[in-house]
Amino acid sequence: PAVELDPTKYLIGLEGASSSITLLKDQPRKLHLVPRPGGGREEEEPQVLDLPPGFNVHLCHAVEDNEFLSIWYTGWEPSELTGKFFEDWKAEGTMAPVVENSPLSVVWKTEVSLGPKGQGGARVVSDSRAQGMEKRYAEHMHINPDYQIRGAPRMSYLTGCPIDGPSSPPQAIIQYDMVKGELVGQWYPGPRIFTAEPCIVPKRKRESKSSDDSDCWVLSFMSDAENFDSKLQILDGKDVSKGPVASITLPYVPTPLHGIFVEDPG
């Protein structure tokens, strides 16, 4: 995304670091295509393509199929970009952000035609909100990690809002079918419970890989404002709408961000 950085006020202690960033909503984004070893396009030169203005928040996954590349990510419309990063989101007279003031983050899909191998000439075919998720606040889109570098996944899992509408706190776990372009399930834990970024854990044994990418567990820490505690909720990736198969209650901890599951080597 196109941004402008001016750290002057941050360096003299007048603003936070994020306020040094100004979003340039009229400038195009840049998509860098770099041929990877073993991909059959090693002889091609790296290419830089223009994308419509906007802001990419989190990249989920990219799939190359013959001469086409599909990219899934969460992001904001140009109309949602408001001047200084975070600075324009806070309540008047305070430093606290107001969720409704923040841009609406939704799922996006970019499709690129790569052209014949060895010739280059890639071009952007489309860049639009993902079908079935056009008006739904959603963030932290993840897939089964077994499919991150091999194969085309079908299911993705996100934290987000249980209904369509403006930007809101994350209060649901969402299951989205990327092939059908359809929201296939969600679980809403309650009005004063807030969901954190999901962590996806394959059910497979260490030496095998399932042919079904929904064969996984979906883990999410949840902050319960009613009982002032936290819970690690474990859902079945086959159908998250059935709710947790296990729940671990913990003392209250801040909502975690960008976690990862690591297998016990023992």
N, C-alpha and C positions, 0 to 999 in steps of 0.2 A: 504493500500500500504506500501511497505517496504521503510523506510527512515532512514537517519542517522542525528542526531542533534548535532551540535557543536556551541554553542552560544558565544564562546570566543571573536571573532571579533565584534560581536554585543554588548557585554557587555562593550567593551572598545571604542565603538563608531566608528569603522572602516567600518561596514557594517550594512545594514538593517536586521530586524528580519528574513525575508524570506530567506536571503542568508545563514542563519544558517542551512538550511535544504538541504541535498543532497539526490537525488532520487537514489535508488538502483535498477537499471533496470534488474538485473539478479536474484533478489530474489522473491520468490512467494508471492502473497498476501494471506491474511487469511480471511476466511469467517466464522463468528461465528454464529452458530445456537442455539438459546436459546428458549426452549419450553415456550410458553406463556400460562397464565391462560385461561382456557376455550377452548383451541385449540385441546384438545383430546390427547395431548402428554406430559401432565404434569409429568408423571412418567419417562420420558426419561431424560438422562443426556445431558447437553449442549455439542455440538460437534464443533470442529474446523477443517475446510477443507482447503486444499491448492487450490488456483486459480493460473493460469498462471501469470507471471510478468506483470506489467502494473500499471496504476494509476487511481483510481476511483475519479472523480471530484465531481459529485452530484448524489445522489440516488434519483430516482423518485418514484418507487413503487415496491411492491412485492405482488404476488398473489399465494396463496396456493390452489391447486386443487387436492383433494384426496392425492396421495402420491408424488405429484410433486410441486416444488416451482419455480416460474419464477420471476426473478429480473431484473428491468430495471434501467439503470443508464447511465450517460455520463462519458467518460474516454479517456485515451491515450494509444496507443500501446507502448510496451517496446522500440521500435526503435525511438519513439518520445521523450523519456526521455533524457534530456541533463544536466547532472551534477547538479549544484546548482539550487535550485528553484528560478525562476525569474532572477537570476544573469546572466545566459547565454542568456537571451532574449533581453537584452538592446542593443541599437545601440553603436557602438564603440566610446569610448570617452565621452559617456553621461550616464545619469541614466535613460533615457527614454526607455521603452520597445518597441520593434518592433513586431507588431502582427505576421508578417510572420515567426519570429523566434520562436514563441511559439508553443507547441505541438498541433497537430490537434485533437480537441475534437469531438468525434462522439458518437452516441447512441450505447449502448451495451445491450445484453441480456444474462443473466446467467440462466441456467436451472439446478435444483438440484433434484435428486431422494431421497426422504426422507425415503423410506423403509416403511414396515408395521408399523402401530401405535403400540407403546409399545416396539418395538424391536431396534429402532435406525438404525445405519448402513447407514447413508446418504452418498451420493457420488455426485460429480459434473458430470453432463452429458455433458454440453457444456458451453462455454463462448466465444462469438463471436460478431462481429459487427452486429447490427440489420439489418435485410433484408430491402432493400430500402433506407437505410441511410448510407451505407458503406463508401461513400466518401464525405459526406456532413458535413461541420462544423456545429455543433449545440450544444447548451448548455441550461441549466436551464429548464429541461424537467418537465412539470407539468401536472396533471390530475385534473378533477373536484373533489373538496375536499369532495363532498358527497360520493366518492368512495374510499377515502383513507384508510378506515378501514372496509369497507363492500362492497362486490361485486367485480367483475372483470371489470375494465374500458376498453373501446375500444380506445377512442381518447386521444391523448396527444398533448401538445402545447409547442413550444420551440421558443427561439430566435436563429438566425443563419444566414448562408450565403444563398443567393438565388440561387447559382449554386454550383456544385461539384467542389472541388479543395483544395488548401492548406488552412492552418489556415488564418482566416480573421476576420475583425471586424463584429459584429452582425448587419445585415442590413435587416433582414426579420423576419416575424412571420410565423412559420411553423406548420402545422397540420399533425400529423402522426398517422396512424391507426395501433395500436399494434397487433390487431388480424390478419389483412391481411398482415402486414409487408409492408406497402405502404405509401409513402408520398402522401397525398390526397389533399393538398392545401397549398398555401403560399401567403403572401402579402408582396410586396416589395415597400416601401414608396418613394424611390429615392436614387440617388447616394451619397448624402451628409447628409443623415439622418440615425441615428444609434438607433437601437432598444434595449430596456432594458428587463430584465427578465419579462416574462408574469405573471400576477396574474389572477387566474381563479375564477370567481364569479358565483355560481349557479343562474339560473333564477327562481328557485322554490320559493314558498312562505315558510315562516319560518317553518311551521308545516308539510310540505310535502317533498317528494323526487321524482325527475323525474326518469323514467325508462330508459331515454336516456342520457348518460353521456355527449353528445355534447350539451345538453340543458343548455348552460352557456354563459357568457360573458368573453371575453379575453381582459384584460387591459394591456397596455404597455406604459410606458413613452418613448418618443423618443426625441433625441437631434438633432435639425436641425442646421447644421453648416452653411447653406446658409443664413438663416434668423436670426440666433443666438437667437433662442428661443427654448422652449420645448413644447411638446404636449402630453397630455394624450389621447391616441387613444383607442377606445372601439370597438372591433370586435365581430361578432356573432360566437360562437363556432361551429355552424352548418357548416359554410363555411367561413374560414378566408380570402379566396382569393377574396371575394367580397369587402374587404376593410372596413374601419371604418363605423359604423353606427352613431357614434358621435365622436367629436374631441374637446378637450378643450385646447386652447393655453395659455401658461403660460410664465412668464419671464424665461430666461435661468437658468436651475438648473443642477448640476452635474448628470450624469447618475446614477439612484438609483439601489440598489442591495438588493435582498432578502426581498421584500416587502410582505405584507399580507393584505387581505381585512377583515375588521371586520364590522359586521352588526350594524346598529344603533339600540340600544335597544328600542328606542322610536317608 
